[in-house]
Amino acid sequence: MLKRLKLLLALAAGGFKTVIGGQALIEGIMMLGPDKKSVVVRKPDGELEVRTEPRRRLKDKYPVLGLPLIRGTVNFCSSMYHGVIALMYSAEFYPEDEAAEEPSKFEKWLDEKLGNEKFTSLIITVSMLLGMLFSVFLFFLVPTALGGLTLRMLPGFPLWGRNLVEGAFRVVIFLGYLIICSRVKDVHRTFQYHGAEHKTIFCYEAGLPLTPENVRAQPKHHPRCGTSFLFVIIVVSILLSSILFSFVRVENTFARMGVHLLMLPFIVAITYEINHYVGGHDGKICRIVRAPGMAIQRWTTFEPDDSMIEVGIKAFTEVLPEEKGADQWK
């Protein structure tokens, strides 16, 4: 009874934090609840396509994968995988060419050998891996190469300063990538759905009824956004590499690239624990840690229209747990 009273007081004060989160898609939104996953897409005819299914998590089958410093990498890869699935699903409603293209001989061969379900799973896995490889290449390997080039152009440049140069390149490339993407028309629209996702979650956490009017009035920048997580990964990588390379002298550019790759799982694991703690607390230090991630959402989150808000509300209500408060952030 006391626990339920505290929960109601938190809701009334607008202090409730939910574990429900989402991802913007092509004309749609995916929401992940504690027990269910829902994808809602606005079809070309204006109707909503809703696909809701139970959420199966690896830690339910293998509890060890839910332990701190292990769960971060597991959850990150799982989110990437499910995100690609949802993105490909939403893209099916908006094909680039109206006329269906004839499958290539290679695609037909794979379909025959693997079957349609396994072939689809392979495509999703390859897409996820390519996305991760592109991110690693652009945000980790390229800055390392540019740092090595800077060192060659400035022979007297101290080695300790190379870490700062690489870190600066990493931040600039990341921000530049976001800014460029935000100016692409289709991506900008997807980022509007991102805003609808955030506003819907804020409205629920404020204890208000999920109506377009209430959702519209909420902020579009959310402290537990995935974009913030990616930025913190970059910051943590800069700090850890600076510490490591202060004790281990590695001058060869390719060797440094290899070290950065080996560090990635640890960086993701540590970043997840930082975000998990910061997401559940509102102290001064936590607000400072969240501030940069909140700031860069100006390029990844835009004001949605009411049709997008409707999608956010539908996707969110689909994954609400039956037991009130079962989705509380812990």
VOPAGU-2260 file (C-alpha; in pm, 1 decimal, decimal comma):
REM VOPAGU-2260
SITE   aa  ch    i         X         Y         Z
SITE  MET   A    0       0,0       0,0       0,0
SITE  LEU   A    1     281,1     238,8      96,0
SITE  LYS   A    2     468,6     155,7    -225,3
SITE  ARG   A    3     158,0     231,6    -433,5
SITE  LEU   A    4     106,7     561,7    -246,9
SITE  LYS   A    5     464,4     668,2    -321,7
SITE  LEU   A    6     411,3     582,5    -687,6
SITE  LEU   A    7      92,6     790,7    -707,6
SITE  LEU   A    8     269,4    1084,6    -541,0
SITE  ALA   A    9     552,7    1057,7    -792,0
SITE  LEU   A   10     303,8    1058,5   -1078,1
SITE  ALA   A   11     123,4    1358,9    -934,1
SITE  ALA   A   12     453,0    1544,2    -901,6
SITE  GLY   A   13     552,9    1458,6   -1256,0
SITE  GLY   A   14     855,4    1266,7   -1121,6
SITE  PHE   A   15     767,2     925,8   -1261,9
SITE  LYS   A   16    1026,1     784,8   -1504,1
SITE  THR   A   17     929,7     505,5   -1738,1
SITE  VAL   A   18    1151,7     241,7   -1896,7
SITE  ILE   A   19     938,5     262,9   -2210,3
SITE  GLY   A   20    1142,0     403,8   -2495,3
SITE  GLY   A   21    1119,6     420,7   -2868,7
SITE  GLN   A   22    1267,0     490,2   -3207,1
SITE  ALA   A   23    1148,9     704,4   -3494,9
SITE  LEU   A   24    1090,4     518,6   -3821,2
SITE  ILE   A   25     988,1     604,8   -4175,4
SITE  GLU   A   26     644,9     761,0   -4113,1
SITE  GLY   A   27     616,7     571,1   -3787,8
SITE  ILE   A   28     737,2     498,3   -3436,7
SITE  MET   A   29     848,7     185,7   -3252,6
SITE  MET   A   30     789,7     168,2   -2878,3
SITE  LEU   A   31     952,4     -86,6   -2647,2
SITE  GLY   A   32     774,7    -160,3   -2322,0
SITE  PRO   A   33     872,1    -397,0   -2041,0
SITE  ASP   A   34     668,4    -680,1   -2193,1
SITE  LYS   A   35     564,0    -572,9   -2543,8
SITE  LYS   A   36     701,1    -415,2   -2858,9
SITE  SER   A   37     485,1    -211,5   -3096,0
SITE  VAL   A   38     546,5     -59,2   -3437,8
SITE  VAL   A   39     292,8     190,1   -3571,6
SITE  VAL   A   40     326,7     325,3   -3925,2
SITE  ARG   A   41     119,1     587,9   -4104,3
SITE  LYS   A   42      44,5     426,4   -4439,8
SITE  PRO   A   43      23,5     628,3   -4765,0
SITE  ASP   A   44    -357,8     613,3   -4745,2
SITE  GLY   A   45    -347,1     781,4   -4402,7
SITE  GLU   A   46    -448,7     475,4   -4200,7
SITE  LEU   A   47    -237,2     339,5   -3915,8
SITE  GLU   A   48     -71,7       0,9   -3946,3
SITE  VAL   A   49     -17,0    -146,7   -3598,0
SITE  ARG   A   50     202,8    -444,9   -3519,2
SITE  THR   A   51     232,2    -534,9   -3151,7
SITE  GLU   A   52     400,5    -847,5   -3019,1
SITE  PRO   A   53     552,1    -982,2   -2695,6
SITE  ARG   A   54     901,6    -858,0   -2620,0
SITE  ARG   A   55    1157,6   -1133,6   -2575,4
SITE  ARG   A   56    1481,3   -1029,6   -2411,6
SITE  LEU   A   57    1800,9   -1230,0   -2392,9
SITE  LYS   A   58    1839,3   -1164,9   -2020,0
SITE  ASP   A   59    1510,7   -1347,7   -1954,5
SITE  LYS   A   60    1664,5   -1661,8   -2104,3
SITE  TYR   A   61    2021,9   -1596,5   -1988,9
SITE  PRO   A   62    2009,9   -1392,1   -1664,1
SITE  VAL   A   63    2386,8   -1338,1   -1668,6
SITE  LEU   A   64    2341,0   -1108,1   -1970,2
SITE  GLY   A   65    2143,3    -870,6   -1749,1
SITE  LEU   A   66    2429,2    -809,0   -1505,7
SITE  PRO   A   67    2597,1    -466,4   -1488,5
SITE  LEU   A   68    2886,8    -414,3   -1732,3
SITE  ILE   A   69    2753,6    -704,4   -1940,2
SITE  ARG   A   70    2402,4    -577,4   -2012,7
SITE  GLY   A   71    2524,7    -259,0   -2183,2
SITE  THR   A   72    2679,1    -422,1   -2489,5
SITE  VAL   A   73    2400,5    -682,3   -2506,7
SITE  ASN   A   74    2124,7    -420,8   -2490,2
SITE  PHE   A   75    2300,4    -196,0   -2741,5
SITE  CYS   A   76    2332,1    -475,8   -2999,3
SITE  SER   A   77    1976,0    -590,3   -2930,0
SITE  SER   A   78    1842,3    -236,6   -2977,8
SITE  MET   A   79    2031,9    -205,2   -3303,9
SITE  TYR   A   80    1890,8    -536,3   -3428,0
SITE  HIS   A   81    1529,1    -459,2   -3338,6
SITE  GLY   A   82    1569,5    -105,2   -3468,4
SITE  VAL   A   83    1679,3    -231,0   -3809,8
SITE  ILE   A   84    1387,0    -476,1   -3818,9
SITE  ALA   A   85    1138,2    -197,1   -3742,1
SITE  LEU   A   86    1300,9      41,8   -3990,3
SITE  MET   A   87    1289,5    -214,1   -4271,7
SITE  TYR   A   88     926,8    -291,2   -4185,8
SITE  SER   A   89     826,3      75,7   -4205,1
SITE  ALA   A   90    1016,1     114,5   -4533,6
SITE  GLU   A   91     799,8    -156,6   -4691,6
SITE  PHE   A   92     507,3      86,6   -4695,9
SITE  TYR   A   93     710,7     348,1   -4883,2
SITE  PRO   A   94     911,4     177,0   -5158,9
SITE  GLU   A   95    1144,5     400,7   -5356,7
SITE  ASP   A   96    1011,8     271,3   -5689,8
SITE  GLU   A   97     647,1     204,0   -5749,3
SITE  ALA   A   98     722,9     -86,8   -5978,4
SITE  ALA   A   99     854,8    -395,9   -5799,9
SITE  GLU   A  100    1207,2    -480,6   -5900,7
SITE  GLU   A  101    1296,8    -829,7   -6017,4
SITE  PRO   A  102    1513,4   -1007,4   -5753,1
SITE  SER   A  103    1871,9   -1066,9   -5860,7
SITE  LYS   A  104    2007,2   -1418,1   -5924,5
SITE  PHE   A  105    2202,3   -1396,8   -5599,7
SITE  GLU   A  106    1887,8   -1302,5   -5404,4
SITE  LYS   A  107    1696,4   -1590,5   -5564,3
SITE  TRP   A  108    1979,8   -1830,9   -5477,6
SITE  LEU   A  109    1984,8   -1717,8   -5113,1
SITE  ASP   A  110    1606,5   -1745,3   -5091,3
SITE  GLU   A  111    1617,4   -2100,0   -5226,3
SITE  LYS   A  112    1900,8   -2210,3   -4996,7
SITE  LEU   A  113    1791,1   -2039,7   -4676,9
SITE  GLY   A  114    1415,7   -1997,7   -4713,3
SITE  ASN   A  115    1230,7   -1667,1   -4686,9
SITE  GLU   A  116    1247,1   -1636,0   -4306,1
SITE  LYS   A  117    1619,0   -1713,8   -4279,6
SITE  PHE   A  118    1690,5   -1492,7   -4580,6
SITE  THR   A  119    1512,0   -1199,8   -4413,1
SITE  SER   A  120    1700,4   -1264,0   -4088,4
SITE  LEU   A  121    2028,9   -1265,1   -4281,0
SITE  ILE   A  122    1947,4    -934,9   -4450,4
SITE  ILE   A  123    1860,3    -775,5   -4115,0
SITE  THR   A  124    2178,0    -904,2   -3950,9
SITE  VAL   A  125    2396,6    -785,0   -4238,6
SITE  SER   A  126    2225,3    -444,4   -4235,3
SITE  MET   A  127    2286,3    -409,8   -3861,3
SITE  LEU   A  128    2652,1    -509,7   -3894,2
SITE  LEU   A  129    2706,2    -269,2   -4183,0
SITE  GLY   A  130    2547,7      10,9   -3981,0
SITE  MET   A  131    2772,0     -62,9   -3682,9
SITE  LEU   A  132    3081,3     -87,4   -3903,6
SITE  PHE   A  133    2997,8     244,6   -4067,7
SITE  SER   A  134    2957,7     410,4   -3725,8
SITE  VAL   A  135    3284,8     263,9   -3597,3
SITE  PHE   A  136    3465,8     369,6   -3914,6
SITE  LEU   A  137    3327,3     723,7   -3920,5
SITE  PHE   A  138    3336,6     809,3   -3548,8
SITE  PHE   A  139    3639,5     610,4   -3430,0
SITE  LEU   A  140    3874,6     508,3   -3709,9
SITE  VAL   A  141    3857,2     825,2   -3920,7
SITE  PRO   A  142    3936,2    1055,6   -3622,0
SITE  THR   A  143    4230,0     828,0   -3532,1
SITE  ALA   A  144    4362,0     852,4   -3889,1
SITE  LEU   A  145    4319,5    1231,9   -3889,2
SITE  GLY   A  146    4503,2    1250,1   -3556,8
SITE  GLY   A  147    4793,3    1054,2   -3708,2
SITE  LEU   A  148    4797,4    1284,9   -4009,4
SITE  THR   A  149    4809,1    1589,2   -3781,0
SITE  LEU   A  150    5104,7    1440,4   -3594,0
SITE  ARG   A  151    5292,0    1386,9   -3922,5
SITE  MET   A  152    5229,4    1746,1   -4031,8
SITE  LEU   A  153    5346,7    1877,9   -3693,7
SITE  PRO   A  154    5654,2    1673,4   -3595,9
SITE  GLY   A  155    5699,1    1854,2   -3266,2
SITE  PHE   A  156    5340,1    1797,2   -3155,8
SITE  PRO   A  157    5332,0    1616,9   -2815,6
SITE  LEU   A  158    5188,3    1266,5   -2815,1
SITE  TRP   A  159    4956,2    1344,9   -2524,1
SITE  GLY   A  160    4798,0    1616,3   -2736,6
SITE  ARG   A  161    4711,6    1361,3   -3003,3
SITE  ASN   A  162    4438,0    1224,0   -2777,9
SITE  LEU   A  163    4280,7    1569,0   -2761,7
SITE  VAL   A  164    4309,1    1613,4   -3139,0
SITE  GLU   A  165    4147,9    1274,6   -3205,4
SITE  GLY   A  166    3874,5    1354,6   -2953,7
SITE  ALA   A  167    3807,6    1692,1   -3116,8
SITE  PHE   A  168    3783,7    1530,2   -3461,4
SITE  ARG   A  169    3545,1    1269,3   -3318,2
SITE  VAL   A  170    3309,7    1532,3   -3175,8
SITE  VAL   A  171    3321,2    1751,1   -3488,0
SITE  ILE   A  172    3251,8    1458,2   -3722,0
SITE  PHE   A  173    2964,2    1336,2   -3502,2
SITE  LEU   A  174    2801,1    1679,5   -3481,6
SITE  GLY   A  175    2860,7    1746,2   -3851,0
SITE  TYR   A  176    2698,3    1415,4   -3940,6
SITE  LEU   A  177    2389,9    1498,5   -3731,9
SITE  ILE   A  178    2360,4    1849,2   -3874,2
SITE  ILE   A  179    2387,0    1726,0   -4234,0
SITE  CYS   A  180    2130,2    1451,3   -4172,1
SITE  SER   A  181    1887,2    1698,0   -4013,3
SITE  ARG   A  182    1886,2    1902,0   -4334,1
SITE  VAL   A  183    1781,4    1609,4   -4551,3
SITE  LYS   A  184    1405,1    1639,2   -4608,5
SITE  ASP   A  185    1309,3    1275,3   -4541,6
SITE  VAL   A  186    1538,8    1249,6   -4240,6
SITE  HIS   A  187    1404,0    1577,2   -4103,7
SITE  ARG   A  188    1054,2    1429,1   -4115,9
SITE  THR   A  189    1174,1    1117,1   -3934,4
SITE  PHE   A  190    1323,7    1344,2   -3669,1
SITE  GLN   A  191     977,2    1500,1   -3630,2
SITE  TYR   A  192     850,0    1154,4   -3537,5
SITE  HIS   A  193    1139,8    1146,7   -3292,6
SITE  GLY   A  194     988,4    1456,3   -3135,6
SITE  ALA   A  195     646,5    1289,5   -3118,4
SITE  GLU   A  196     803,8     993,6   -2938,6
SITE  HIS   A  197     967,1    1218,6   -2678,2
SITE  LYS   A  198     659,2    1432,3   -2622,7
SITE  THR   A  199     438,6    1125,0   -2573,7
SITE  ILE   A  200     672,6     981,4   -2311,4
SITE  PHE   A  201     697,4    1317,5   -2134,6
SITE  CYS   A  202     317,5    1346,3   -2124,9
SITE  TYR   A  203     283,1    1002,0   -1970,3
SITE  GLU   A  204     557,5    1070,0   -1714,5
SITE  ALA   A  205     377,4    1391,9   -1617,5
SITE  GLY   A  206      69,3    1184,4   -1533,1
SITE  LEU   A  207    -146,1    1354,4   -1796,6
SITE  PRO   A  208    -400,0    1182,7   -2024,4
SITE  LEU   A  209    -245,1    1093,4   -2359,8
SITE  THR   A  210    -433,6    1335,0   -2583,7
SITE  PRO   A  211    -290,7    1531,6   -2878,6
SITE  GLU   A  212    -341,9    1855,6   -2685,1
SITE  ASN   A  213    -148,5    1734,3   -2378,7
SITE  VAL   A  214     128,0    1571,1   -2581,9
SITE  ARG   A  215     172,8    1876,3   -2804,1
SITE  ALA   A  216     247,9    2093,7   -2498,8
SITE  GLN   A  217     540,2    1876,7   -2381,3
SITE  PRO   A  218     911,6    1941,4   -2447,1
SITE  LYS   A  219    1061,1    1765,2   -2747,8
SITE  HIS   A  220    1405,7    1706,7   -2592,4
SITE  HIS   A  221    1416,1    1408,9   -2355,9
SITE  PRO   A  222    1700,8    1335,3   -2109,4
SITE  ARG   A  223    1698,5     960,9   -2182,3
SITE  CYS   A  224    1728,9     988,7   -2559,4
SITE  GLY   A  225    1935,6     740,2   -2760,1
SITE  THR   A  226    2118,0    1026,6   -2929,8
SITE  SER   A  227    2249,6    1132,4   -2590,5
SITE  PHE   A  228    2370,8     776,9   -2536,1
SITE  LEU   A  229    2573,7     789,1   -2858,0
SITE  PHE   A  230    2727,5    1121,8   -2761,0
SITE  VAL   A  231    2824,4     991,3   -2417,2
SITE  ILE   A  232    2989,1     691,3   -2588,3
SITE  ILE   A  233    3211,3     936,4   -2776,1
SITE  VAL   A  234    3292,3    1133,6   -2459,8
SITE  VAL   A  235    3372,4     816,3   -2262,0
SITE  SER   A  236    3590,5     689,7   -2547,4
SITE  ILE   A  237    3788,4    1015,5   -2540,2
SITE  LEU   A  238    3840,4     993,0   -2163,1
SITE  LEU   A  239    3934,6     623,9   -2159,0
SITE  SER   A  240    4169,9     649,5   -2456,4
SITE  SER   A  241    4338,0     952,7   -2298,7
SITE  ILE   A  242    4396,5     755,6   -1977,9
SITE  LEU   A  243    4512,9     441,2   -2157,7
SITE  PHE   A  244    4748,0     615,0   -2400,5
SITE  SER   A  245    4897,6     811,0   -2110,2
SITE  PHE   A  246    5035,6     480,7   -1975,0
SITE  VAL   A  247    5077,5     288,1   -2300,7
SITE  ARG   A  248    5272,5     465,6   -2573,3
SITE  VAL   A  249    5114,5     378,3   -2908,9
SITE  GLU   A  250    5225,3     595,7   -3198,4
SITE  ASN   A  251    5139,2     380,7   -3500,9
SITE  THR   A  252    4803,5     489,9   -3643,1
SITE  PHE   A  253    4685,4     138,2   -3731,5
SITE  ALA   A  254    4787,5       9,1   -3389,3
SITE  ARG   A  255    4584,9     287,4   -3227,2
SITE  MET   A  256    4288,1     193,0   -3445,8
SITE  GLY   A  257    4317,0    -165,2   -3321,8
SITE  VAL   A  258    4328,5     -51,4   -2959,1
SITE  HIS   A  259    4017,9     163,8   -3013,1
SITE  LEU   A  260    3831,7    -137,0   -3156,9
SITE  LEU   A  261    3931,2    -354,8   -2860,6
SITE  MET   A  262    3810,6     -84,7   -2621,3
SITE  LEU   A  263    3466,6     -45,9   -2781,6
SITE  PRO   A  264    3280,5    -317,2   -2582,7
SITE  PHE   A  265    3413,9    -169,7   -2256,9
SITE  ILE   A  266    3321,5     182,4   -2367,3
SITE  VAL   A  267    2964,5      78,4   -2449,4
SITE  ALA   A  268    2934,6    -114,3   -2120,4
SITE  ILE   A  269    3055,2     178,5   -1909,9
SITE  THR   A  270    2844,6     430,0   -2102,9
SITE  TYR   A  271    2531,9     221,8   -2051,3
SITE  GLU   A  272    2583,6     214,1   -1673,7
SITE  ILE   A  273    2643,9     589,7   -1666,4
SITE  ASN   A  274    2328,6     659,6   -1868,8
SITE  HIS   A  275    2126,3     412,8   -1664,1
SITE  TYR   A  276    2220,5     587,6   -1340,8
SITE  VAL   A  277    2186,5     939,9   -1478,0
SITE  GLY   A  278    1850,0     852,2   -1633,5
SITE  GLY   A  279    1705,7     762,9   -1294,8
SITE  HIS   A  280    1836,8    1059,2   -1096,0
SITE  ASP   A  281    1792,5    1435,6   -1113,7
SITE  GLY   A  282    2083,6    1567,4    -908,8
SITE  LYS   A  283    2303,5    1855,7   -1021,2
SITE  ILE   A  284    2583,7    1630,7   -1147,4
SITE  CYS   A  285    2334,3    1416,6   -1341,9
SITE  ARG   A  286    2188,9    1725,9   -1505,8
SITE  ILE   A  287    2539,4    1837,9   -1604,8
SITE  VAL   A  288    2613,6    1497,2   -1758,0
SITE  ARG   A  289    2285,2    1507,7   -1952,1
SITE  ALA   A  290    2329,3    1864,6   -2074,2
SITE  PRO   A  291    2545,1    1799,5   -2385,3
SITE  GLY   A  292    2314,4    1518,5   -2502,8
SITE  MET   A  293    2011,4    1741,7   -2452,8
SITE  ALA   A  294    2182,0    2019,6   -2650,3
SITE  ILE   A  295    2254,5    1809,5   -2958,7
SITE  GLN   A  296    1890,5    1702,6   -2978,3
SITE  ARG   A  297    1828,4    2037,3   -3148,1
SITE  TRP   A  298    1950,7    1858,6   -3463,5
SITE  THR   A  299    1781,9    1523,0   -3412,3
SITE  THR   A  300    1440,9    1616,3   -3269,9
SITE  PHE   A  301    1186,3    1851,2   -3427,6
SITE  GLU   A  302     830,2    1959,0   -3359,6
SITE  PRO   A  303     579,0    1699,2   -3485,8
SITE  ASP   A  304     236,5    1762,3   -3633,1
SITE  ASP   A  305     -78,7    1610,9   -3483,3
SITE  SER   A  306     -76,6    1313,0   -3719,9
SITE  MET   A  307     269,7    1218,7   -3590,5
SITE  ILE   A  308     158,2    1267,7   -3231,4
SITE  GLU   A  309    -130,9    1029,7   -3297,2
SITE  VAL   A  310     121,0     765,9   -3407,6
SITE  GLY   A  311     325,1     820,9   -3090,5
SITE  ILE   A  312      21,0     789,5   -2864,7
SITE  LYS   A  313     -96,1     470,5   -3038,2
SITE  ALA   A  314     246,8     305,3   -3021,9
SITE  PHE   A  315     290,6     402,5   -2656,1
SITE  THR   A  316     -50,1     281,1   -2536,1
SITE  GLU   A  317       8,9     -50,7   -2712,0
SITE  VAL   A  318     306,0    -133,8   -2486,5
SITE  LEU   A  319     173,4      -7,9   -2153,8
SITE  PRO   A  320     190,4    -287,9   -1894,0
SITE  GLU   A  321    -130,1    -411,6   -1735,8
SITE  GLU   A  322       4,8    -350,2   -1386,1
SITE  LYS   A  323      28,9      22,4   -1313,7
SITE  GLY   A  324     384,7     122,7   -1235,8
SITE  ALA   A  325     541,8    -196,1   -1370,5
SITE  ASP   A  326     731,4      17,2   -1620,1
SITE  GLN   A  327     900,2     235,9   -1358,2
SITE  TRP   A  328    1267,2     315,2   -1417,3
SITE  LYS   A  329    1480,7     129,7   -1162,6
